[in-house]
Protein backbone atom coordinates (compact mmCIF):
# COMPACT_ATOMS: atom_id res chain seq x y z
CA UNK A 1 0.00 0.00 0.00
CA UNK A 2 1.33 3.42 -0.93
CA UNK A 3 0.70 6.01 1.79
CA UNK A 4 0.79 9.68 0.82
CA UNK A 5 0.58 12.17 3.68
CA UNK A 6 -0.39 15.76 2.83
CA UNK A 7 -0.14 18.87 4.96
CA UNK A 8 -3.79 19.80 4.50
CA UNK A 9 -7.17 18.49 3.38
CA UNK A 10 -6.91 20.63 0.24
CA UNK A 11 -3.50 19.18 -0.68
CA UNK A 12 -4.77 15.65 -0.03
CA UNK A 13 -7.86 16.19 -2.17
CA UNK A 14 -5.86 17.78 -4.97
CA UNK A 15 -3.37 14.90 -5.05
CA UNK A 16 -6.18 12.34 -5.29
CA UNK A 17 -7.90 14.32 -8.04
CA UNK A 18 -4.66 14.48 -10.04
CA UNK A 19 -4.33 10.71 -9.90
CA UNK A 20 -7.91 10.24 -11.12
CA UNK A 21 -7.39 12.84 -13.84
CA UNK A 22 -4.29 10.99 -15.02
CA UNK A 23 -6.36 7.82 -15.25
CA UNK A 24 -9.00 9.55 -17.38
CA UNK A 25 -6.41 11.08 -19.71
CA UNK A 26 -4.77 7.69 -20.22
CA UNK A 27 -8.07 5.86 -20.59
CA UNK A 28 -10.98 8.19 -21.45
CA UNK A 29 -13.59 5.43 -21.07
CA UNK A 30 -12.46 4.50 -17.56
CA UNK A 31 -14.88 2.97 -15.06
CA UNK A 32 -14.77 4.84 -11.76
CA UNK A 33 -16.09 3.60 -8.44
CA UNK A 34 -17.27 6.60 -6.44
CA UNK A 35 -17.90 7.31 -2.77
CA UNK A 36 -20.10 9.71 -0.85
CA UNK A 37 -19.58 11.49 2.47
CA UNK A 38 -17.73 14.65 3.40
CA UNK A 39 -14.19 13.37 2.75
CA UNK A 40 -14.33 13.08 -1.09
CA UNK A 41 -15.96 16.50 -1.55
CA UNK A 42 -12.63 18.24 -2.03
CA UNK A 43 -11.59 15.69 -4.64
CA UNK A 44 -14.87 16.16 -6.51
CA UNK A 45 -14.51 19.95 -6.42
CA UNK A 46 -11.01 19.66 -7.87
CA UNK A 47 -12.17 17.28 -10.62
CA UNK A 48 -14.97 19.71 -11.51
CA UNK A 49 -12.42 22.55 -11.64
CA UNK A 50 -10.16 20.49 -13.89
CA UNK A 51 -13.09 19.86 -16.23
CA UNK A 52 -14.00 23.53 -16.38
CA UNK A 53 -10.51 25.04 -16.55
CA UNK A 54 -8.35 22.28 -18.05
CA UNK A 55 -10.83 20.42 -20.25
CA UNK A 56 -10.76 17.16 -18.28
CA UNK A 57 -13.16 15.00 -20.26
CA UNK A 58 -15.79 12.79 -18.62
CA UNK A 59 -17.85 12.12 -21.76
CA UNK A 60 -16.92 8.43 -21.98
CA UNK A 61 -16.55 7.75 -18.26
CA UNK A 62 -18.80 5.21 -16.53
CA UNK A 63 -19.35 5.40 -12.76
CA UNK A 64 -20.59 3.00 -10.10
CA UNK A 65 -21.28 4.22 -6.61
CA UNK A 66 -20.41 2.19 -3.55
CA UNK A 67 -23.77 2.37 -1.86
CA UNK A 68 -27.20 3.90 -1.40
CA UNK A 69 -29.58 4.15 1.52
CA UNK A 70 -32.40 1.64 1.33
CA UNK A 71 -35.92 3.04 1.54
CA UNK A 72 -35.42 6.50 0.06
CA UNK A 73 -35.70 7.50 -3.59
CA UNK A 74 -33.15 9.21 -5.86
CA UNK A 75 -34.83 12.61 -5.47
CA UNK A 76 -34.54 12.60 -1.68
CA UNK A 77 -32.05 15.33 -0.65
CA UNK A 78 -30.12 12.82 1.48
CA UNK A 79 -29.99 10.08 -1.12
CA UNK A 80 -26.61 9.32 -2.62
CA UNK A 81 -28.10 9.83 -6.09
CA UNK A 82 -28.81 13.41 -5.07
CA UNK A 83 -25.39 13.80 -3.42
CA UNK A 84 -23.48 12.68 -6.49
CA UNK A 85 -25.51 14.86 -8.83
CA UNK A 86 -25.03 17.97 -6.69
CA UNK A 87 -21.34 17.45 -5.98
CA UNK A 88 -19.95 16.02 -9.22
CA UNK A 89 -22.26 14.84 -11.99
CA UNK A 90 -23.88 18.18 -12.87
CA UNK A 91 -20.49 19.90 -12.88
CA UNK A 92 -18.85 17.71 -15.54
CA UNK A 93 -19.76 16.41 -18.99
CA UNK A 94 -20.61 12.85 -18.02
CA UNK A 95 -23.50 11.13 -19.78
CA UNK A 96 -26.21 10.54 -17.13
CA UNK A 97 -26.84 7.12 -18.69
CA UNK A 98 -23.34 6.13 -17.61
CA UNK A 99 -23.95 6.96 -13.94
CA UNK A 100 -24.92 3.94 -11.82
CA UNK A 101 -25.98 3.67 -8.20
CA UNK A 102 -27.73 0.88 -6.27
CA UNK A 103 -31.53 1.09 -6.31
CA UNK A 104 -32.65 2.21 -2.88
CA UNK A 105 -36.27 1.40 -3.72
CA UNK A 106 -35.72 -2.05 -5.21
CA UNK A 107 -38.57 -4.48 -4.62
CA UNK A 108 -36.44 -7.55 -5.21
CA UNK A 109 -33.23 -6.64 -3.39
CA UNK A 110 -31.27 -9.79 -4.22
CA UNK A 111 -32.05 -9.51 -7.92
CA UNK A 112 -31.22 -5.79 -7.95
CA UNK A 113 -27.87 -6.44 -6.25
CA UNK A 114 -27.06 -9.24 -8.69
CA UNK A 115 -27.78 -6.94 -11.64
CA UNK A 116 -25.52 -4.28 -10.14
CA UNK A 117 -22.65 -6.75 -9.92
CA UNK A 118 -23.33 -7.92 -13.46
CA UNK A 119 -23.35 -4.33 -14.75
CA UNK A 120 -19.89 -3.72 -13.32
CA UNK A 121 -18.56 -6.88 -14.96
CA UNK A 122 -20.21 -6.08 -18.30
CA UNK A 123 -18.32 -2.79 -18.39
CA UNK A 124 -14.99 -4.46 -17.77
CA UNK A 125 -14.72 -3.92 -14.03
CA UNK A 126 -13.76 -0.85 -12.05
CA UNK A 127 -10.49 0.84 -13.00
CA UNK A 128 -10.22 3.18 -10.01
CA UNK A 129 -12.27 2.82 -6.82
CA UNK A 130 -12.50 5.80 -4.48
CA UNK A 131 -13.08 5.02 -0.79
CA UNK A 132 -13.53 6.84 2.47
CA UNK A 133 -13.22 5.16 5.86
CA UNK A 134 -15.58 5.16 8.83
CA UNK A 135 -14.46 5.85 12.40
CA UNK A 136 -14.88 2.13 13.09
CA UNK A 137 -12.76 1.22 10.07
CA UNK A 138 -15.56 0.30 7.66
CA UNK A 139 -15.45 0.87 3.90
CA UNK A 140 -18.64 1.52 1.96
CA UNK A 141 -21.32 0.20 4.35
CA UNK A 142 -19.39 -2.96 5.17
CA UNK A 143 -19.80 -2.66 8.92
CA UNK A 144 -17.54 -4.50 11.41
CA UNK A 145 -18.04 -8.23 11.04
CA UNK A 146 -18.75 -8.11 7.30
CA UNK A 147 -17.28 -10.91 5.25
CA UNK A 148 -14.12 -9.91 3.39
CA UNK A 149 -15.49 -11.85 0.42
CA UNK A 150 -18.91 -10.15 0.49
CA UNK A 151 -20.72 -8.91 -2.63
CA UNK A 152 -23.27 -6.16 -3.23
CA UNK A 153 -26.12 -6.70 -0.76
CA UNK A 154 -28.49 -5.15 1.78
CA UNK A 155 -26.68 -4.31 5.01
CA UNK A 156 -28.05 -3.32 8.42
CA UNK A 157 -26.28 -0.21 9.70
CA UNK A 158 -24.81 -0.29 13.19
CA UNK A 159 -25.88 2.34 15.72
CA UNK A 160 -22.60 4.24 15.45
CA UNK A 161 -23.08 4.68 11.71
CA UNK A 162 -26.69 5.74 12.21
CA UNK A 163 -25.56 8.32 14.79
CA UNK A 164 -22.79 9.60 12.51
CA UNK A 165 -25.29 10.06 9.67
CA UNK A 166 -27.90 11.75 11.83
CA UNK A 167 -26.33 15.17 11.17
CA UNK A 168 -27.64 14.96 7.62
CA UNK A 169 -31.26 14.40 8.67
CA UNK A 170 -33.74 16.47 10.66
CA UNK A 171 -34.21 13.80 13.31
CA UNK A 172 -32.53 10.54 14.30
CA UNK A 173 -35.72 8.64 13.44
CA UNK A 174 -35.38 9.73 9.79
CA UNK A 175 -31.95 8.14 9.37
CA UNK A 176 -32.18 4.92 7.30
CA UNK A 177 -31.25 1.75 9.15
CA UNK A 178 -30.36 -0.18 5.97
CA UNK A 179 -28.24 0.43 2.92
CA UNK A 180 -27.38 -1.40 -0.28
CA UNK A 181 -23.62 -1.58 -0.51
CA UNK A 182 -20.87 -3.05 -2.62
CA UNK A 183 -19.21 -5.86 -0.70
CA UNK A 184 -15.57 -5.98 0.35
CA UNK A 185 -15.01 -8.66 -2.27
CA UNK A 186 -16.51 -6.42 -4.94
CA UNK A 187 -14.30 -3.50 -3.90
CA UNK A 188 -11.14 -5.62 -3.96
CA UNK A 189 -11.73 -6.45 -7.63
CA UNK A 190 -11.02 -2.85 -8.66
CA UNK A 191 -7.69 -2.45 -10.44
CA UNK A 192 -6.59 0.53 -8.34
CA UNK A 193 -8.08 1.64 -5.02
CA UNK A 194 -7.79 5.14 -3.59
CA UNK A 195 -8.42 5.51 0.14
CA UNK A 196 -9.11 9.01 1.48
CA UNK A 197 -8.99 9.95 5.17
CA UNK A 198 -8.99 13.35 6.82
CA UNK A 199 -9.10 14.53 10.43
CA UNK A 200 -7.97 13.24 13.79
CA UNK A 201 -11.21 11.38 14.40
CA UNK A 202 -10.14 8.95 11.65
CA UNK A 203 -6.59 8.40 12.97
CA UNK A 204 -7.35 5.21 14.94
CA UNK A 205 -9.22 3.64 12.03
CA UNK A 206 -6.44 4.59 9.60
CA UNK A 207 -3.79 3.04 11.83
CA UNK A 208 -5.69 -0.23 12.14
CA UNK A 209 -6.54 -0.34 8.44
CA UNK A 210 -2.98 0.23 7.24
CA UNK A 211 -0.81 -1.25 9.99
CA UNK A 212 -3.10 -3.55 11.93
CA UNK A 213 -4.06 -7.17 11.28
CA UNK A 214 -6.43 -8.07 8.48
CA UNK A 215 -9.74 -8.63 10.23
CA UNK A 216 -13.46 -8.45 9.60
CA UNK A 217 -13.70 -6.07 12.56
CA UNK A 218 -11.88 -3.43 10.47
CA UNK A 219 -13.10 -4.07 6.94
CA UNK A 220 -10.71 -1.45 5.52
CA UNK A 221 -7.84 -3.71 6.64
CA UNK A 222 -8.72 -5.97 3.69
CA UNK A 223 -7.08 -3.33 1.48
CA UNK A 224 -3.74 -4.70 2.66
CA UNK A 225 -4.49 -7.73 0.45
CA UNK A 226 -4.84 -5.62 -2.70
CA UNK A 227 -1.84 -5.16 -5.03
CA UNK A 228 -2.47 -1.47 -5.81
CA UNK A 229 -3.84 0.83 -3.11
CA UNK A 230 -2.96 4.50 -2.67
CA UNK A 231 -3.96 6.05 0.66
CA UNK A 232 -4.21 9.83 0.64
CA UNK A 233 -4.16 11.16 4.21
CA UNK A 234 -3.86 14.55 5.83
CA UNK A 235 -1.51 15.00 8.77
CA UNK A 236 -4.24 14.56 11.38
CA UNK A 237 -5.53 11.28 9.91
CA UNK A 238 -1.95 9.95 9.69
CA UNK A 239 -1.04 10.98 13.23
CA UNK A 240 -1.11 7.50 14.82
CA UNK A 241 0.73 5.61 12.09
CA UNK A 242 3.89 4.05 13.49
CA UNK A 243 5.68 4.14 10.15
CA UNK A 244 4.63 7.60 8.96
CA UNK A 245 8.24 8.78 8.75
CA UNK A 246 8.98 5.86 6.45
CA UNK A 247 5.97 6.67 4.25
CA UNK A 248 7.18 10.26 3.93
CA UNK A 249 10.67 9.04 3.07
CA UNK A 250 9.29 6.79 0.33
CA UNK A 251 7.50 9.75 -1.26
CA UNK A 252 10.64 11.89 -1.03
CA UNK A 253 12.61 9.19 -2.85
CA UNK A 254 9.90 8.85 -5.48
CA UNK A 255 10.06 12.59 -6.10
CA UNK A 256 13.84 12.64 -6.17
CA UNK A 257 14.18 9.82 -8.65
CA UNK A 258 11.22 10.69 -10.85
CA UNK A 259 8.93 7.89 -9.72
CA UNK A 260 6.27 10.04 -8.06
CA UNK A 261 3.40 8.83 -10.25
CA UNK A 262 4.44 5.20 -10.64
N, C-alpha and C positions, 0 to 999 in steps of 0.2 A: 504494500500500500504506500503510495506517495502522499506525504503530508506536507501541505503548504500553509505556512502560518503568516498571516498578514497583520499589519499594524492596526487596521481598522475594518469595520464592516464594509465600508465603501470599497476599500482595496480588495478585500476578499471577494465581494460580489463582482467587481470588475474583472478580476483574474478568472473567475469561473465563466463569466460571459465571453471572455476572449477565447477560452478553450472551446466553448460551444460554437462560437463564430468560426473558428478554424475548422471545426468539423463540417459546418455547413458549406464553407467555401471549397473544401476538398470533396465533399459529397453533397451536392445540392438537394438530393432527394432523401436525405437522412431521415431516420425514424427516431424521434426524441421521446423519452419517457419524462413526464413532467410532474412536479410536486406542487402542493399548495402550502399555505402557512405563511408566517411573517418572514421567515429566513430567506426564501428565494426571491422576495420582492425586489431587492436591489439588483439581482442578476437579471430579472425580467425588465426592469427599467433600463439597464444598460443595453440589453439586446434590442429593445425598442429604439433607443437612441442610435445604436449602430445601424438599424434599418433606416431610420429617418436621415441621418447625417452621413452615413458611409455606404448606403445602398445594400446592406446585408439582406440577402434574398431568402424569403421563406415560402416562395410560391410553390415549391415542390415538396416541402417538408410535410411529414405526417407525424402526428403527436398522439401519445397515449398517456392519460393521466393515471397516477397510482391508485386513486381511490375516489369515492364519492359517498356522502352520507346516504343511508337508506331511509326512505320515507319522505324525502322532500324532492320537489321537482327542479328542473334546470333553471327555472325563472326565479326560484327563491333566492333572495339576496345573500344567504349564507351557503348556498350550494356551491360546489366546486366548479360546476359549469359556469356559474355567474362569476366566480373569482377569476377563473382563467380568462374569460372574455374581457373583464374589466382591467386586468393587470398585464395581459400580453396579447391575446388574440386580436383585439380590435386595434392594436397599435402597430401591427405588422401586416404583411401582405400574404398571410396564409389562407389557403382555401378552406372555408368552414367545413367542407365535406371531408377534409383530411384531419379534423380534430375529433378525437375519440375519448370518451370518459365512460366509466361504468354507469349503468342505468339505475339510478336511485329509486325508481318506481317500478322496477321489473316485477311482473307477476310470478314468473317462473325463475327464481333466483339462480338455481343451478344451471339451467339452460342459458341464461343471460351471461353468467360467468364463463361458461364453456365457450360461447361465441366470442367473448372478449379475448380469451386466450387464443382462439383460432384466428382472430383478426390480426393479432400481433404476429403470429407465425406466417400468415398469408402475405404480410408486408415485409417479410425477411428478418423479423426480429428487431429488437431495439438496439440502435447504435450507441446512443448515449442516454443513460438514465440519471436524472437528477433526483437527489434525496435530501431530505432534512433528517433530523433525529429528535426523538422525544426525550423528555427529561428522564424517563425510565429506560432509555436506550432502544425504543422501538423505531422501526422504519416502516413507512406507509402506516397502515393501521394493524401491523403485525405486533400485537401486544405481547408482553412477557408470557412465555409458555407456548408461543406459536411454533409450529413445526418449521424447521429450516428447509424443508422440502415442499412447503405449502404452495398452493396455486391460488388464483383469483377466487374469492369466496366471500360470503357474508361473515362478518366478525363482530362479536359483542365487544363494546368498548369498556375498558375498565374505568372505575370511578375517577382515577387521577386524570385520565384523558378527558372524560366528561367535564370535570372541573376546569381543566386547562382551556377547554373550548367554550366554556360558559361566557367568557368575555365578549364573544361574538354574537350572543343571543340576548334577548331582553330579560329572560328568566332562565334559571337552571332547568326548569321543567321542559323548556323548548329545545334543549340540546338533544340531538339524536343519540340513541343508545346503541345503534348499529351502523355499520358502514360496509360497503363492498370495497374490497381492497385486493390489489395484486398480492400474491403470496411471496414469501422470501425466495422460494424456488424460482418463481417467475422473474423476480428482480435480478437474481444471480445469472440469468441467461443473457442479460444485456452485455454488449461487447465492452463497454467502458462505463463505469459508474462514477458519478461525482457526488460526494457527500459534502453538504454545507452545514456548518455549525457556528453560531455566534452567541456570545454572552456567557457570563460566568455560571448561569443556572444550567448550562449544558456541559460544563467541564467534567463532572463526574461521569456522565453518560459517554462523553467522548473518550475519556481515559479507558473505560471498560470496553468500549467498542473497538478501539485501536490496539490497546495493549493488554487487555484482559483475556481470559479464556473464551473460546467459542462456546456459547451456551444459548439455549432457548430463552433464558431469562433476560438476555440482552440481544434482541434479534439483530441489531446492527453489527454485532460481533461476527456474524456470518460473512460479512464483507471481507474478513481476513482470508477467506477461502477463494476469493475471486482474483484472477490474474491481473486485472487492470482497474484499480480504484485510485482516484485522486480525491483526497480530503482537503477542502478549503476551510480553514479555521481562522477566526480572529484571535488576538492574543488572549482574551478572556476565556474563550472556549478551550484553548490549548493549555491553559494554566496548570492543569494537574498531570499533564503528560510527563512521564519520567524521562523520555528520550527526546524532549523537544529541542534541546541543543543539537542533537544529532540530526534531526529533521531539518533544522535551519542550515546546518553545515552542508547537508546533501544539496539543498537548493543553491547555496553559494557556489558549490563545485559545478553544478549544472550550468549556472550562469557563466562562470569563469571559462568553462570549456565548451560553451556553445551547445549544451544539451538541455536547455531550459524547457523546451516544448516536446522533448522526446518521452 
